[in-house]
Amino acid sequence: MSPGELEDKKVLMVIAQKNFRDEEFLEPREIFEDMDMDVTVASNSTKEAEGMLGRKIQPDLSIDDAIVADYDAIVIVGGGGSREYLWPNEKLHELVKDAIEHEKVVAAICVSPVILARAGALEGKKATVFKDDACIKELKKSKATYEDEDVIISDNVVTGRDPKCAEKFGEAVLEALSKI
C-alpha cells in the first residue's frame, strides 16, 4: 500500500492513562500517519497520559466521548496500565461491541486483546495475546482460539502478542482496513 490509499480512514487509538506500552502506540501510529490516515488518541481522560518507558501523550478525547461512527478502526494499545485502566472500562467494551456490529476494524496488542474478549469480539475467532496465564485464560473464557503467534487477523479483528511485533501489528491493521 502507498500513502493515499487509506487516507480517508480514521483510526481511534486507545491508551491507558498510565503505563501504556510506548512502542505499541508509537510504531502503529507512525504507520497510520505515513499512510495519511487521521489518528485520534483516546484515554480515560484528556489529562496527559504516560507510557511505561516515559513517553507523554496528550489524548484528544476521553473514551467516554468517543463515537464509533467517527472511525474506521479502534486500536487498543497494551502495557501494564491496560489491566487497571482499560480492562474494566465498560464504555470501551461498548465501543468495541458497536465497532464489531458496524463492521469496523478492532485491534488490540499485548494484554489488551482481553478487552476484545470481554466485549465478545473474539468468540469463535483465532487470537493472540501477551503470553501470560491470566490473559490466555480470558481469551479462552470468551471462546476464542488462542494461538501463540506475533499477529493474527481474523476477519476484521487484529490481535498482536507483544511490543516486539508492534510494527507488524500496525501493518496488519492496515491490511484489515484495506478490506473494509
RORO-931518 format. One record per residue: x negated, y, z of N, C-alpha, C, O in turn. Coordinates in steps of 0.001 Angstrom, whole numbers, padded with zeros to 6 digits, always signed. Atoms other than C-alpha are relative to their C-alpha. Layout:
XYZXYZXYZXYZ ...
! end
This chain:
-000837-001183+000000+000000+000000+000000-000880+001243+000000-001977+001255+000558 +000748-001248+000028-001123+003519-000660+000815+001096+000675+002036+000986+000788 -000755-001100-000616-000233+006781+001083+001108+000457-000935+000928+000535-002150 -001138-000445+000803+003141+007978-000075+001046-001079-000187+002231-000774-000319 -000966+001085+000199+004729+004538-000473+001004-000086+001141+002161-000450+000933 -000871+000078-001173+006160+004708+003038+000195+001370+000649+000601+001456+001808 -000001-001332-000596+006070+008478+003541+001359+000430+000561+001415+001305+001426 -001320-000348-000521+009821+008667+004154+000317-000733+001307+001306-000420+001968 -000275+000811-001189+009589+006165+007016-000352+000756+001276-001327+001506+001336 +000202-000642-001299+009865+007338+010608-000163-001075+001056+000623-002018+001140 +000333+000986-001025+008321+005444+013499+000088+000633+001384-000438+001722+001613 -000015-000385-001404+009085+005780+017194-000987-000903+000725-000779-002113+000810 +000970+000767-000779+006058+004694+019218+000292+000251+001474+000375+001398+001912 -000343-000096-001416+006847+003962+022867-001213-000403+000836-001797-001470+000646 +001120+000276-000898+004153+004173+025538+000457+000127+001445+001392+000868+001748 -000266-000128-001434+004216+003706+029298-000552+001344+000482-001506+001874-000088 +000436-001290-000543+003831+006872+031362-001442-000074+000501-002196+000891+000378 +001370+000205-000467+000643+005455+032890-000463-001380-000436+000314-002334-000487 +000649+001280+000319-001754+002716+031822+000520-000695-001249+000602-001922-001288 -000222+000632+001300-000654+002179+028232-001377-000359-000548-002384+000200-000113 +001285+000425+000557-003365+000473+026184-000369+000947-001144+000281+000943-002189 +000364-001079+000923-005133+003302+024314-000099-000452-001457+000528+000141-002335 +000218+000408+001392-006236+001393+021208+001246-000607-000637+001400-000566-001858 -001246+000552+000538-002857-000326+020847+000954+001119-000433+001887+000891-001202 -000732-001179+000451-001419+003169+020464-000749+000692-001147-000176+000963-002202 +000768-000828+000939-004214+004965+018602-000208-000652-001362-000049+000011-002387 +000278+000652+001286-005052+002373+015921+001246-000112-000883+001182+000264-002053 -001195+000022+000852-001481+001738+014697+000460+001402-000399+000870+001613-001541 -000428-001364+000347-000657+005473+014887-000825+000545-001166-000285+001173-002076 +000862-000465+001091-003642+006241+012665+000399-000651-001327+000423+000009-002365 -000438+000719+001203-002498+003594+010177+001291+000619-000537+001415+000846-001741 -001278-000580+000419+001034+005066+010107-000214+001401-000580+000352+001742-001619 +000234-001368+000472-000223+008632+009723-000786+000015-001307-000575+000892-002144 +000731+000103+001270-002646+007578+006962+000945-000289-001165+000629+000005-002317 -001010+000280+001023+000471+006431+005083+001004+001150-000113+002033+001026-000777 -000850-001202+000012+002013+009896+005612+001367-000236+000635+002351+000414+000281 -001249+000262-000698+004676+008456+007892+000157+000968+001167-000828+001471+001706 -000308-000878-001122+006373+010553+010559-000014-000845+001283+000745-001806+001405 +000122+000749-001251+005374+009320+014041+000450+000880+001164-000038+001996+001344 -000484-000660-001216+007242+010337+017200-000391-000882+001178-000298-002107+001104 +000426+000752-001184+005988+009330+020646+001012+000215+001120+001376+001346+001441 -000928-000056-001132+008375+008493+023486-000620-000704+001200-001404-001642+001057 +000426+000640-001239+007698+007623+027101+001123+000187+001011+002209+000655+000669 -001017-000097-001034+009570+007542+030377+000420+001446+000256+001536+001708+000704 -000318-001423-000084+009398+011348+030427-000887+000723-001014-001693+000096-001702 +000842-000764+000917+007822+014128+028411-001257+000520+000698-002020+001287+000110 +001248-000354-000684+005100+014594+031031-001148-000739-000677-000959-001815-001243 +001168+000609+000621+001606+013830+029799-000188-001441+000485-000161-001713+001685 +000213+001417-000307+001014+010064+029646-001499-000285-000068-002233+000343-000831 +001426+000318-000036-002349+008499+030432-000239-001482-000253+000381-002349+000364 +000344+001365+000350-003854+005388+028900-000963-000644+000994-001570+000037+001820 +000888+000764-000877-005831+002681+030681-001464+000400-000172-002263+000273+000756 +001378-000403+000281-009016+003969+029034-000168+001519+000092-001209+002056-000288 +000106-001425-000268-008265+007601+029900+000580+000949-001026+000582+002159-000798 -000565-000876+001032-006630+008927+026723+001295+000619+000507+002146-000082+001054 -001214-000694-000412-003968+011543+027464+000824+000336-001245+000299+000865-002225 -000907-000217+001127-000956+011784+025145+001217+000766+000506+001769+000451+001559 -001207-000764-000334+001874+014316+025227+001173-000598-000769+001262-000412-001983 -001164+000566+000700+005120+012433+024435+000881+001097-000596+000998+002187-000036 -000904-000932+000664+007514+014163+022044+001376+000017+000653+002058+001042+000653 -001305+000093-000636+010600+012951+023890+000009-001137+001005-000897-001970+001022 -000136+001100-000952+011764+010685+026677+000770-001133-000679+001533-000905-001618 -000707+001167+000534+013036+007192+025941+001511+000235+000067+002246-000160-000837 -001433-000260-000178+016435+008330+027257+000591+000859-001116+001789+000786-001387 -000487-000895+001048+016676+010900+024444-000182-000554-001414+000224+000085-002385 +000248+000588+001327+015645+008585+021581+001295-000564-000585+002116-001145+000123 -001182+000485+000725+018279+007723+018963-000491-000889-001140-001236-000437-002009 +000470+000981+000978+017733+004602+016851+000204+000468-001436-000661+000250-002284 -000308-000426+001373+019358+006124+013765-001053+000944-000579-001143+001101-001797 +001027-000945+000452+016485+008639+013596-001273-000681-000493-002155-000013-001032 +001260+000704+000286+013841+005936+012992+000217-001253-000844+001301-001837-000873 +000000+001251+000764+012986+003046+010701-000637-001127+000797-000406-002304+000521 +000687+001011-000816+010854+001278+013307-000191+000514+001414-000383+001708+001644 +000368-000270-001390+010352+001130+017052-001215-000878+000287-001161-002099+000139 +001250+000701-000275+006790+000188+018027-000353+000231+001463-000584+001365+001883 +000232-000106-001439+006165-000561+021703-001423-000445+000322-001818-001582+000063 +001403+000209-000343+002590-000289+022937-000105-000765+001318+000747-000629+002196 +000208+000775-001216+001227-002630+025596-000868+000719+001017-000992+001943+001009 +000813-000527-001089-001053-002182+028579+000674-000290+001323+001873-000560+001378 -000510+000328-001333-000652-002743+032303+001219+000800+000413+002073+000289+001137 -001141-000835-000366+001807+000140+032635+001311-000460-000600+002378-000089-000113 -001224+000490+000633+004281-001614+030350+000845-000805+000982+002070-000692+001005 -000740+000825-000982+005192-004057+033121+000806+000865+000959+001962+000565+001256 -000645-000861-000990+006029-001263+035548+000997+000969-000616+002100+001139-000097 -000800-001089+000550+007448+001430+033279+000954-000410-001118+002013+000197-001279 -000804+000331+001183+008844-000333+030204+000806-001287+000136+001952-001341-000310 -000736+001272-000113+009815-003922+031056+001394+000206+000600+002359-000331+000056 -001332-000122-000611+012689-002846+033357+000868+001115-000589+001983+001323-000111 -000709-001167+000514+013795+000159+031235+001205-000421-000854+001055-000839-002001 -001238+000428+000672+017415-000570+030289+000269+000800-001275+000770+000246-002253 -000202-000821+001195+017562+002339+027817-000869-000514-001148-000430-000539-002298 +000883+000558+001021+014586+000859+025958+000569-001314-000528+000524-001565-001732 -000635+001248+000432+016323-002541+025880+001153+000307-000963+001315-000372-001977 -001119-000387+000867+019391-000826+024370-000501+000502-001352+000092+000189-002384 +000579-000473+001265+017225+000925+021747-000407-001179-000880-000152-001184-002084 +000436+001185+000751+015749-002432+020728+001215-000740-000557+001223-001125-001726 -001216+000686+000461+019205-004058+020539+000636+000751-001172+001030+000140-002165 -000577-000816+001074+020515-001170+018412-000836-000098-001271-000295-000194-002372 +000892+000083+001162+017457-001325+016141+000190-001331-000728+000241-001365-001957 -000215+001324+000600+017964-005061+015561+001352-000026-000715+001460-000511-001842 -001348-000017+000576+021680-004547+014932+000040+000787-001314+000796+000445-002223 +000025-000838+001199+020886-001877+012326-001154-000372-000937-001517+000404-001821 +001038+000570+000869+018128-003998+010720-001221+000898-000160-001785+001019-001247 +001234-000782-000043+015279-001693+011705-001140-000948+000354-000905-002091+000746 +001157+000781-000437+011764-002952+012358-000203+000258+001487-000203+001405+001934 +000393-000133-001400+010993-003636+016006-001324-000739+000176-001512-001842-000337 +001328+000565-000156+007432-004307+017073-000510+000269+001407-000212+001304+002003 +000586-000163-001326+005563-004822+020328-001302-000787+000055-001441-001831-000582 +001318+000606-000097+001993-005696+021252-000388-000201+001459+000078+000515+002345 +000586+000305-001307+000166-007178+024250+001082-000558+000937+001669-001596+000632 -001031+000494-000913+002553-007577+027218+001402+000500-000383+002396+000048+000184 -001294-000613+000341+005327-005543+025544+000970-000860-000805+002154-000528-000835 -001027+000865+000592+006899-008358+023488+001018-000516+001026+002106-000955+000655 -000953+000378-001049+008514-009200+026854+001242+000897-000080+002354+000439+000181 -001133-000919+000137+010704-006119+026279+000922-000487-001118+002145-000483-000974 -000803+000535+001103+011830-007559+022946+000747-001250+000450+001909-001451+000099 -000632+001224-000511+012532-010867+024686+001189+000349+000889+002268-000222+000738 -001067-000387-000929+014595-009207+027417+001177+000662-000726+002311+000622-000249 -001064-000644+000777+016557-007298+024770+000693-000980-000947+001633-000604-001647 -000625+001011+000851+017416-010544+022946-000491+000007-001439+000091-000666-002291 +000485-000131+001375+015381-009658+019846-000844-001179-000479-001112-001296-001675 +000898+001095+000388+013218-012804+019888+000675-001369-000053+000031-002357-000407 -000691+001278-000010+015845-015526+020183-000077-000669-001371+000320-000091-002383 +000113+000765+001231+015136-018189+017567-001140+000436-000906-001246-000050-002032 +001107-000502+000827+012039-016349+016294-001346-000457+000556-001476-000730+001750 +001374+000231-000420+008323-017117+016394-000544+001336+000488-000276+002378-000111 +000549-001235-000554+006466-014580+018525-001285-000291+000755-001539-001422+001170 +001202+000098-000808+003179-013938+020257+000057+001074+001072+000859+002005+001002 +000047-000927-001126+002321-012086+023447-001366-000174+000657-002048-001168+000407 +001244+000113-000743-000690-011430+025673-000035-001346+000709+000963-001779+001284 +000112+001362-000540-001989-014798+026879+000002+000042+001528-001046+000005+002174 -000235-000110-001434-000555-014567+030390+001232-000860+000296+002241-000774-000403 -001085+000939-000296+001668-017181+032008+001363+000674+000155+002362+000178-000365 -001285-000686-000221+004360-014693+033097+000583+000500-001324+001791+000408-001544 -000466-000504+001301+004558-013163+029595+000523-001139-000877+001594-001038-001476 -000396+001153+000820+004710-016529+027833+001320-000580+000512+002190-000952-000276 -001230+000512-000613+007398-017693+030269+001205+000862-000406+002275+000330-000702 -001084-000914+000400+009515-014590+029448+000426-000262-001443+001617-000265-001752 -000334+000267+001402+009298-015337+025722+000781-001302-000128+001799-001364-000816 -000671+001300+000080+010264-018968+026181+001404+000067+000602+002333-000553+000087 -001303-000156-000643+013123-017989+028519+001009+000649-000959+002210+000391-000883 -000889-000683+000951+014512-015815+025710+000252-000829-001262+000848-000344-002224 -000176+000936+001114+014482-018830+023347-000825+000378-001233-000442+000096-002369 +000955-000260+001077+011557-017545+021292-000947-001192-000068-001116-001921+000909 +001029+001019+000147+008971-019944+019924-001345+000701+000142-001769+001427-000757 +001290-000640-000254+005665-018820+021450-001093-000660-000827-001197-001886-000872 +001167+000492+000720+002585-019145+019245-001191+000880+000354-001072+002104+000412 +001218-000720-000360-000957-018167+020191-000694+000481-001272-001684-000103-001714 +000515-000602+001239-001631-016011+017102-000289+001477+000257+000213+002053+001223 +000275-001437-000135-003005-012487+016628+001265+000820-000188+001627+001634+000661 -001195-000770+000363+000119-011124+014955+000989-000935-000690+000598-001796-001478 -001045+000802+000652+003424-012685+013913+001094+000946-000503+001579+001810+000228 -001144-000712+000570+006031-011215+011582+001107-001039-000163+000926-002048-000846 -001150+000888+000107+009427-012890+011939+001197+000872-000388+001784+001561+000447 -001018-000895+000553+011983-011173+009713-000461+001453+000212-001517+001850-000281 +000372-001394-000226+011943-007544+010880-000608+000232+001393-000640+001361+001883 +000602-000074-001331+010259-008309+014225-001487-000325-000100-001879-001344-000669 +001448+000182+000021+006498-007922+014675-000499-000060+001441-000170+000798+002261 +000615+000093-001325+004581-009107+017738-001510-000153-000162-001988-000809-001088 +001454+000083-000001+000883-008727+018491-000491-000444+001369+000131-000143+002387 +000460+000633-001231-001199-010527+021111-000761+000924+000949-000486+000924+002149 +000870-000735-000919-003781-008080+022468-000705+001156-000707-000544+001328-001916 +000646-001176+000587-005912-004953+021913-000901-000314-001196-001048+000516-002093 +000907+000355+001099-008316-006799+019597+000714-000056-001352+000076+000066-002397 -000728+000088+001270-005566-007126+016994+000859+001238-000252+001821+001173-001018 -000803-001221+000145-004239-003534+017232+000078+000464-001453+001145+000871-001912 -000007-000428+001398-005266-002696+013656+000854-000946-000848+001667-000504-001660 -000774+001014+000725-003832-005942+012280+001500+000155+000305+002344-000017-000575 -001378-000232-000436-000643-005231+014266+000601+001193-000767+001712+001104-001289 -000474-001174+000733-000308-001758+012705+000261-000315-001461+001255+000137-002029 -000180+000386+001402-000763-003239+009225+001216-000898-000181+001911-000814-001194 -001175+000882+000063+001887-005886+009971+001295+000816+000085+002287+000483-000563 -001177-000874-000078+004342-003130+010935+000253+000640-001373+001398+000736-001816 -000154-000552+001356+003671-001501+007536+000620-001030-000939+001523-000717-001715 -000529+001074+000864+004321-004837+005816+001500-000202+000245+002284-000323-000697 -001421+000177-000321+007625-005251+007665+000829+001197-000489+001936+001021-000998 -000706-001195+000466+008624-001656+006865+000175+000025-001515+001171+000541-002023 -000071-000007+001479+007912-002174+003163+001127-000897-000515+001498-000817-001686 -001044+000939+000408+010626-004863+003113+001399+000444+000378+002377-000221+000036 -001348-000449-000378+013479-002829+004584+000425+001190-000834+001530+001704-000658 
! end
